[in-house]
Amino acid sequence: MSEYKSVNEIKKDTKKNESKKIEDRGILNGLEQLTPEKIESVINQVINDETGARLKVYVDTCVHCGMCSKGCHFFLSLNDPKFSPAGKVKQTLWEILRKKGKVSTEFIKDAATVAYTQCNLCKRCAMYCPFGLDVAYVMSVMRRICHKLGVVPLYIQDTAHSHSATMNQMWVKDDEWVDTLMWQEEEAQEAMENLRIPLDREGADIFYSVIGPEPKFRAQLIFQAAVIMNAAHENWTMPSMPGWDNSDMCMFTGDYEMMERLKRRHFESALHLRAKRIVMGECGHAFRSVYDVGNRALGWKMPPIEVVHAIEYYNELFEQKKIKIKKKFDRPVTLHDPCNISRGRGLHEMARNIVNATCSEFIEMTPNREHNYCCSAGGGVINCGPPFKNARVESGKAKAKQLFAAKAKGAEVVIAPCHNCHGGLEDIIHHYGVEMELKFFGDIIYEILELPES
Amino acid sequence: MHNFYYFATGPLAWIAFLVFIGGSIWRFRSLLELARRKDSIVFEYMDTKFALRSIVHWLIPFGSRSMKINPTMTVVTFLFHICLFLTPLFVFGHVILWKENFNISWFTLPNAVADIMTFIVIASCLFFLWRRIKLADVKYLTTPLDFIILFIVAAPFISGFWAYHQFPGFATMTIIHIISGEIMLMAIPFTKLFHMFLFPFTRGYIGSEFGGVRMAKDW
């Protein structure tokens, strides 16, 4: 039966994967502080105080049928049963609940590796499990336990530290932030005279927020956004003080207290300026944190102020004819649907509207929309840094095949409206020799935008 | 042997039904109580329309992509679950017992059909057994309890088939049939067999999250 892989076939792959043990200093140093008593008490505190029927039902209802396997790009790429979603539950909460928290430091080490680096929390498996069991939630509980045990991969913990020290992910200092905005404003004025990046404007229609890496590594995205906003004659603003960063690695390390502080600062920053709504740059995880996770943690069923992702915003610009284009982008494009805004917010059809409004030739990759494969970088996995890079890129094999198939149909450019996806896809494209160019929607719109006469 | 037969069809049958119904109510109530205290989020986001939307898609054969890419499993699980439910309810031998004991009766399946359905259940169990032994990902997840549950489900059908066709030792097999059926009933509230009752809730909840918040399909 072609739909199944035999045990022998998979055994070979398993051996291959087992030979590579990754050592991470954050995890190892954390383990040194642990005692069996501490492990047990922390686990039971989290299980008893922070979880309830959901976790119990998710672990108890799973009938071990394996239908989730094909829902996971890790399993599809590596052919190892340890990477099936239920297999990851087996290596984490399943054992923890069975042993009532009496697990070894060695177990915690492996469980932390599984939860932080072998699951992108993309929730695709919930669409493949007949019961809709949410393995991403179970992995989040495991991360929460690891955070409380102090066993977190070094690189992502560094970003969490940055969040708590500076309220942004990249150790950007307050003056550097304003300086970057003014620098980008000046640069953009070359393209468009009288262009402004208005800081702290009260009552603006749009409060534009970005992720920490934008001022740090991809400042041109702020430049492009400023040009688009000005071309559309928007009444917009960006905050000059902390609260500008909508990203959230604390959500992924399991540091929910810090996540709450970050989200509160971001919302309050917009509310303080009496902005009508928040428009966010092309980021997936930040959108998840602001639209879905952070607001709940703070007790809001839905965000206290309207939150609009760049895709919704661009779609609106074209629908309301607020911007004009010179001519359509003429190279064949394909579209990667990021988990957090497609499966997380159903923006895939709007994304296609933008493609049709801006590009002359569109080639779908399959599977697509809610069923698209994750880039393997999301859920904080890419933020766990260099120690896990090779493993991450290997788990993107299914993604590489999907890209090659789109390329075979003629696609030359991949549009990925998410920063993490960019990082992940860049590595995959490079490693597997896919040779496709990667772009944000902002890149394309900026390139073909007809600038209004000043 | 006669005494044992009367015990199995009398007191033990009552106990089995009581444990099944009482146990299921208890399990439900304790989960509901826990959810009330700890997972208020579930009640906040549960949405009847989106829950039903998801449940319906997953109750239609090949209604989800997951089912489409696992065609054999889909056909087998649907046939298995349908036969597992309908056969014991409508097989002539069972309906006659209700008629004799409580003077109520309903539609019965032609014997040949009941035979085929029983066979489907047994064959499906063999298929599930094969998956648990042969497919690496399923094997990795399988625990000894999974084999026991599979056996608990298959046993009443194997013994029922045996007894009905009066194969050698069918009298003993009849008693085994009754007892194994009662064991299965009693096992439901305390094992993964309880998934039959939890399905609408787990599916409904993820369906509500996908429909109401994520505005995406979950099938």
Interface residues (C-beta under 8 A of the other chain):
Chain A: M1 E3 Y4 K5 S6 V7 E9 I10 K11 T14 T51 G52 A53 R54 K56 V57 Y58 D60 T61 C62 V63 H64 C65 G66 M67 S69 K70 G71 F75 P81 K82 S84 A86 G87 K90 A126 M127 Y128 C129 P130 F131 G132 L133 D134 D292 R296 K301 M302 S342 R343 G344 R345 G346 H348 P367 R369 E370 H371
Chain B: L31 L32 L34 A35 R37 K38 D39 I41 V42 E44 Y45 S54 W58 S64 R65 S66 I69 N70 P71 T72 M73 T77 R131 R132 K134 L135 A136 D137 V138 K139 Y140 L141 T142 T143 D146 K192 F194 H195 L198 F199 F201 T202 R203 Y205 I206 G207 F210 V213 R214 M215 A216 K217 D218 W219
